[in-house]
Amino acid sequence: MPPNDDIADLRARAWVGDAVLALYAREWILAREDIKPADRSEEFIRMTANDFLGCVGEPTKVEAGIGDIYRNEGLQAAFAYIEQTLLPLYLKQRNNRR
């Protein structure tokens, strides 16, 4: 098991990544005309949930990776990563739910 400092660092990076993912998800949802205002909360929850992130990897590590990109390369790079890595899988799952 890693030392507590490593876990604390991972969680701190994930906390930042979670915020970046939340901002991306909210902007993406607001830009979609096919998502009714009443459905926005549910869409947001699905798009940012650990169940969804777990399809890509361990959720805390996925969020930490987003946080690392944000800190090292900026918001647009983090958004581009989300768009290239997470969004296609999310859209596939979303289409399967319909």
C-alpha positions as CSV (number, residue, x, y, z in Angstrom):
1,M,0.0,0.0,0.0
2,P,1.4,3.5,-0.9
3,P,2.2,5.9,1.9
4,N,-0.5,8.2,3.1
5,D,1.2,11.1,1.4
6,D,0.8,9.4,-2.0
7,I,-2.9,8.8,-1.4
8,A,-3.4,12.4,-0.2
9,D,-1.7,13.7,-3.3
10,L,-3.8,11.5,-5.6
11,R,-7.0,12.6,-3.9
12,A,-5.9,16.3,-4.2
13,R,-5.2,15.9,-7.9
14,A,-8.5,14.1,-8.3
15,W,-10.4,16.8,-6.6
16,V,-9.1,19.3,-9.1
17,G,-9.8,16.9,-12.0
18,D,-13.3,16.3,-10.7
19,A,-14.0,20.1,-10.8
20,V,-12.6,20.3,-14.4
21,L,-14.8,17.3,-15.4
22,A,-17.8,18.9,-13.8
23,L,-17.3,22.2,-15.7
24,Y,-16.8,20.3,-19.0
25,A,-20.0,18.3,-18.4
26,R,-22.1,21.3,-17.5
27,E,-20.9,23.2,-20.5
28,W,-21.5,20.2,-22.8
29,I,-25.0,19.6,-21.4
30,L,-26.0,23.3,-21.7
31,A,-24.9,23.3,-25.4
32,R,-27.1,20.3,-26.2
33,E,-30.5,21.2,-27.5
34,D,-31.7,17.6,-27.1
35,I,-31.3,17.7,-23.3
36,K,-34.3,19.2,-21.6
37,P,-33.6,21.5,-18.6
38,A,-35.5,19.0,-16.4
39,D,-33.1,16.2,-17.5
40,R,-29.8,18.2,-17.0
41,S,-29.2,17.0,-13.4
42,E,-29.5,13.3,-14.3
43,E,-27.3,13.8,-17.4
44,F,-24.7,15.5,-15.3
45,I,-24.7,12.7,-12.6
46,R,-24.3,10.0,-15.3
47,M,-21.5,11.9,-17.0
48,T,-19.5,12.4,-13.9
49,A,-20.3,9.3,-11.8
50,N,-17.7,6.9,-10.6
51,D,-19.7,4.1,-12.3
52,F,-19.0,5.8,-15.6
53,L,-15.4,6.8,-14.9
54,G,-14.8,3.2,-13.8
55,C,-15.3,2.1,-17.4
56,V,-12.1,4.0,-18.2
57,G,-10.1,3.2,-15.1
58,E,-10.0,3.6,-11.4
59,P,-12.2,6.7,-10.9
60,T,-9.8,8.6,-8.6
61,K,-6.9,8.0,-11.0
62,V,-9.0,9.1,-14.0
63,E,-9.9,12.3,-12.2
64,A,-6.3,12.8,-11.0
65,G,-5.2,12.5,-14.6
66,I,-7.6,15.2,-15.7
67,G,-6.3,17.3,-12.8
68,D,-2.7,16.7,-13.9
69,I,-3.5,17.8,-17.5
70,Y,-5.2,20.9,-16.2
71,R,-2.3,21.9,-14.0
72,N,0.4,21.2,-16.6
73,E,-1.3,22.2,-19.8
74,G,-4.3,24.3,-19.0
75,L,-8.1,24.1,-19.2
76,Q,-8.4,23.7,-22.9
77,A,-6.0,20.7,-22.9
78,A,-8.0,19.1,-20.1
79,F,-11.2,19.6,-22.0
80,A,-9.6,18.2,-25.1
81,Y,-8.6,15.1,-23.2
82,I,-12.1,14.6,-21.8
83,E,-13.6,15.1,-25.3
84,Q,-11.2,12.6,-26.9
85,T,-11.1,10.0,-24.1
86,L,-14.3,10.1,-22.0
87,L,-17.0,11.7,-24.3
88,P,-17.0,9.0,-27.0
89,L,-17.6,6.3,-24.4
90,Y,-20.2,8.4,-22.6
91,L,-22.0,9.0,-25.9
92,K,-21.9,5.2,-26.7
93,Q,-23.4,4.4,-23.3
94,R,-26.0,7.2,-23.7
95,N,-27.1,5.8,-27.0
96,N,-27.4,2.3,-25.6
97,R,-29.7,3.7,-22.8
98,R,-32.1,5.0,-25.4
